[in-house]
């Protein structure tokens, strides 16, 4: 290659690098989520909600104390707390920016947890005598709540594919006094089919758009490229989760993203590959229904039973929830 061609090639590569860098610069919510303007109800209010910081929610650990006990204990120390209307498991802690620094955290009396994450475990609705699987369990927020809802009875299998993340998972379970949980380390899509479960939670890796809030400069953080094969991984995890259900069992599929391809699109794939049925989620929290269509793709009508959680409707992380039944 001659000098002229070398310089031209170098220039093209430099322009590509600069273009890629430009695409990942911080953006306003209106720009970052412009492609969702037709599917997000009250799109302007949605964008405006992202200019406010995420609230701090504390999930009360009733394995160790009651909501009243924990609230009184923290309020005596000068912290302002408020109940969440729809549940007696969560407190809004407006004046508590670092809850992990408190002795009550170390004692496992509460766990900082986004409200939408709490709803995910509530949607699983495990019973004390159930065998439950959390397929992508770390760091253990949802796992520990499943155990709490089961009153430390039955069995929860908490699986994660990373031995590093399992260390965090195990530490949280120990701090919170969870004793009915077995920890395993398999790639979720290859979890052994030796057992069948009454309930399965599959909170899949995703593009995490729902976690984005603006900085003090009024822009969203630079976007992180999703890794290749993300939707293929989500599909394989959901298929394995369904195959692990016993007849009459239920699973909950969840993400913290708004992308219909990672949400309704993955559920549509399941409906086409397995004898799955979408069930309504019987909780009383503000939400929007699943999408009947995205761009040119039509979805099964039952997908409207899924939940889309937007921060202007419920001040928490953006989430998607689907509750799936296996009848046979």
C-alpha positions in Angstrom: 0.0 0.0 0.0 1.5 3.4 -1.0 1.9 6.3 1.3 -1.1 8.1 -0.2 -3.3 5.1 0.3 -2.0 4.6 3.8 -2.8 8.2 4.8 -6.3 7.8 3.2 -6.9 4.6 5.1 -5.7 6.1 8.3 -8.0 9.1 7.8 -11.0 6.9 7.2 -10.3 4.9 10.4 -9.9 8.1 12.4 -13.2 9.4 11.1 -14.9 6.1 12.1 -13.4 6.3 15.6 -14.5 9.9 15.9 -18.0 8.9 14.7 -18.2 6.1 17.2 -17.1 8.4 19.9 -19.7 11.0 19.0 -22.5 8.3 19.1 -21.6 7.6 22.7 -21.5 11.1 24.0 -23.9 12.0 26.8 -27.4 12.7 25.4 -30.6 14.3 26.7 -33.5 11.9 27.4 -35.5 13.4 24.5 -32.6 12.4 22.1 -31.7 9.1 23.7 -35.2 7.7 23.8 -36.6 9.5 20.7 -37.3 6.1 19.0 -39.8 5.3 21.8 -41.8 8.4 21.5 -44.8 6.6 19.9 -45.0 3.8 22.5 -44.2 5.6 25.8 -47.4 7.2 27.1 -46.9 10.9 27.9 -43.5 10.9 26.3 -42.7 14.4 27.5 -43.5 13.5 31.1 -41.4 10.4 30.8 -38.4 12.4 29.6 -38.9 15.0 32.3 -38.9 12.3 35.0 -35.3 11.3 33.9 -34.0 14.7 35.0 -34.7 13.8 38.7 -32.4 11.4 40.7 -33.6 7.9 41.5 -35.3 7.7 44.9 -33.9 5.5 47.6 -36.2 2.7 48.6 -35.5 0.3 51.5 -37.0 -3.1 51.4 -37.7 -4.1 55.0 -36.3 -7.6 55.9 -39.2 -9.1 57.8 -37.1 -12.2 58.5 -35.5 -10.0 61.2 -37.8 -7.1 62.0 -41.1 -5.5 61.2 -41.6 -2.3 59.1 -42.7 -0.4 62.1 -39.6 -1.4 64.1 -37.2 -0.4 61.4 -39.0 2.8 60.7 -39.0 3.9 64.3 -35.3 2.9 64.7 -34.2 5.0 61.7 -36.5 8.0 62.5 -35.1 8.2 66.0 -31.7 8.8 64.3 -33.2 11.7 62.3 -33.9 10.1 59.0 -37.1 10.9 57.1 -39.0 7.9 55.9 -42.4 7.4 54.2 -44.3 4.2 53.5 -45.1 3.1 49.9 -48.8 3.0 49.6 -49.2 -0.3 47.8 -46.9 -2.5 49.9 -45.9 -2.8 53.6 -42.4 -4.1 52.6 -40.9 -0.9 51.3 -40.0 2.5 52.8 -39.1 5.6 50.8 -35.9 7.1 52.4 -35.6 10.6 50.9 -32.9 11.8 53.3 -30.8 8.6 53.2 -28.2 8.9 50.4 -25.9 6.1 51.6 -28.0 3.4 53.4 -25.2 0.9 53.1 -23.2 2.9 55.6 -25.7 2.3 58.4 -25.4 -0.4 61.1 -29.0 -1.4 60.3 -27.8 -2.4 56.8 -24.9 -4.4 58.2 -27.3 -6.2 60.6 -29.5 -7.1 57.6 -32.6 -5.2 58.9 -33.2 -3.7 55.4 -31.9 -3.9 51.9 -31.7 -1.0 49.4 -33.8 -2.2 46.5 -35.5 -0.4 43.6 -39.3 -0.6 43.8 -39.6 -2.3 40.4 -37.1 -5.0 41.5 -39.4 -5.6 44.6 -42.4 -6.0 42.2 -40.6 -8.6 40.2 -40.2 -10.9 43.2 -43.8 -10.2 44.3 -45.0 -11.2 40.8 -43.3 -14.6 41.3 -45.6 -15.1 44.3 -43.8 -18.1 45.9 -45.4 -20.1 48.6 -43.6 -21.4 51.7 -43.7 -25.0 50.4 -42.4 -24.2 46.9 -39.2 -25.2 45.1 -38.1 -21.9 43.5 -35.3 -21.1 41.0 -33.7 -17.7 40.5 -31.8 -18.4 37.3 -29.7 -15.1 37.2 -29.6 -14.4 40.9 -26.7 -12.1 41.7 -26.5 -9.8 43.6 -29.4 -11.4 45.5 -31.9 -8.6 46.0 -34.7 -10.6 44.4 -33.5 -14.0 45.7 -33.5 -12.8 49.3 -37.0 -11.3 48.9 -38.2 -14.6 47.5 -36.9 -16.3 50.6 -38.5 -13.6 52.8 -41.9 -14.1 51.1 -41.5 -17.9 51.8 -40.6 -17.2 55.4 -37.3 -19.1 55.0 -39.3 -22.3 54.2 -39.3 -24.4 51.1 -36.2 -24.2 48.9 -34.8 -21.4 46.7 -32.0 -22.3 44.2 -30.0 -19.2 43.5 -28.0 -19.6 40.3 -25.5 -17.3 38.7 -23.0 -18.0 35.9 -20.2 -16.0 37.5 -18.2 -17.2 40.5 -17.2 -13.6 41.2 -20.8 -12.5 41.4 -21.7 -15.5 43.5 -19.4 -14.1 46.2 -21.6 -11.0 46.4 -24.8 -13.0 46.2 -23.7 -15.3 49.1 -22.6 -12.3 51.2 -26.0 -10.6 50.8 -27.9 -13.8 51.6 -25.9 -14.3 54.8 -26.3 -10.6 55.9 -30.1 -10.9 55.4 -30.4 -14.1 57.4 -31.6 -16.3 54.4 -31.4 -20.0 55.3 -33.5 -21.8 52.7 -31.3 -21.1 49.7 -28.9 -23.3 47.8 -26.4 -21.4 45.6 -25.3 -22.9 42.2 -23.0 -21.7 39.4 -24.1 -22.8 35.9 -24.6 -20.8 32.7 -28.3 -20.2 33.1 -29.1 -21.5 29.6 -27.4 -24.7 30.5 -28.9 -25.2 34.0 -29.5 -29.0 34.5 -32.9 -30.3 33.7 -32.8 -32.9 36.6 -35.5 -31.0 38.7 -38.7 -29.2 38.0 -39.7 -26.0 39.9 -43.0 -24.5 41.0 -41.7 -21.0 40.3 -38.8 -19.7 38.2 -37.5 -16.1 38.1 -35.4 -15.2 35.1 -34.2 -11.6 35.4 -32.0 -11.6 32.2 -28.9 -9.5 31.3 -30.2 -6.6 29.2 -29.3 -3.2 27.8 -30.4 -1.6 31.1 -32.0 1.5 29.5 -34.4 1.7 32.5 -31.5 2.5 34.9 -30.5 5.7 33.0 -31.1 9.0 34.8 -29.4 12.3 34.0 -26.4 13.7 35.7 -26.2 17.2 37.3 -25.3 18.4 33.8 -28.7 17.4 32.5 -27.5 14.6 30.2 -27.7 10.8 30.3 -24.5 8.9 30.8 -22.7 7.8 27.6 -24.5 4.7 26.4 -22.7 1.4 26.6 -22.8 -0.8 23.5 -24.8 -4.0 24.2 -22.7 -7.1 23.6 -23.3 -9.2 20.5 -25.8 -12.0 21.0 -27.6 -10.3 23.9 -31.1 -11.2 22.6 -29.9 -14.7 21.7 -28.9 -15.1 25.3 -32.2 -13.7 26.6 -34.1 -16.2 24.3 -32.0 -19.2 25.5 -32.4 -18.2 29.2 -36.1 -17.9 28.8 -36.5 -21.2 27.0 -34.5 -23.0 29.7 -36.5 -21.3 32.4 -39.7 -22.6 30.9 -38.3 -26.1 30.4 -37.5 -26.1 34.1 -41.1 -25.5 35.2 -43.3 -28.3 36.4 -46.8 -28.5 34.9 -48.9 -25.9 36.6 -45.8 -23.8 37.4 -45.2 -20.1 36.8 -42.2 -18.1 35.7 -41.5 -14.4 35.7 -39.3 -12.8 32.9 -38.0 -9.4 33.7 -35.6 -6.8 32.3 -34.7 -3.2 33.2 -34.9 -1.9 29.7 -37.5 -0.3 27.4 -36.5 -2.0 24.2 -39.4 -4.1 22.8 -37.0 -6.5 21.1 -35.6 -7.5 24.5 -39.1 -7.5 26.1 -42.2 -8.3 24.0 -40.0 -9.7 21.2 -38.5 -12.3 23.6 -41.9 -13.3 25.0 -43.3 -13.6 21.5 -40.4 -16.0 20.7 -41.3 -18.1 23.7 -45.0 -18.3 22.7 -43.9 -19.6 19.2 -41.5 -22.2 20.6 -43.2 -23.6 23.7 -46.8 -24.2 25.0 -46.6 -21.1 27.2 -49.5 -18.9 28.4 -49.2 -15.3 29.5 -51.0 -14.5 32.7 -52.1 -11.1 34.1 -50.0 -9.8 37.0 -52.3 -9.4 40.0 -50.5 -6.5 41.7 -51.8 -3.0 42.3 -49.1 -0.6 40.9 -49.1 1.9 38.1 -47.9 0.5 34.8 -48.6 0.3 31.1 -49.5 -2.8 29.2 -47.2 -4.8 26.9 -47.1 -3.7 23.3 -49.5 -5.2 20.8 -47.0 -4.3 18.1 -43.5 -2.8 17.6 -42.8 -1.2 14.2 -43.9 -3.8 11.7 -44.0 -6.7 14.2 -47.3 -7.8 15.6 -47.4 -9.6 19.0 -49.8 -12.1 20.4 -52.7 -10.3 22.0 -52.0 -11.9 25.4 -48.7 -10.0 25.6 -50.7 -7.0 26.6 -50.9 -8.7 30.0 -47.2 -7.9 30.5 -46.2 -4.8 32.4 -44.1 -1.9 31.3 -43.0 0.2 34.2 -42.1 3.8 33.4 -40.5 6.2 35.9 -43.1 9.0 35.4 -45.8 6.5 36.4 -43.9 4.8 39.2 -40.8 6.6 40.4 -38.3 3.8 40.1 -36.1 2.0 37.6 -37.8 1.3 34.2 -38.8 -2.3 34.0 -40.6 -5.0 32.0 -42.4 -7.9 33.6 -44.1 -11.0 32.1 -45.8 -13.8 34.0 -45.8 -17.0 32.1 -47.7 -20.2 33.0 -47.0 -23.8 31.9 -50.2 -25.9 31.9 -48.7 -29.2 30.8 
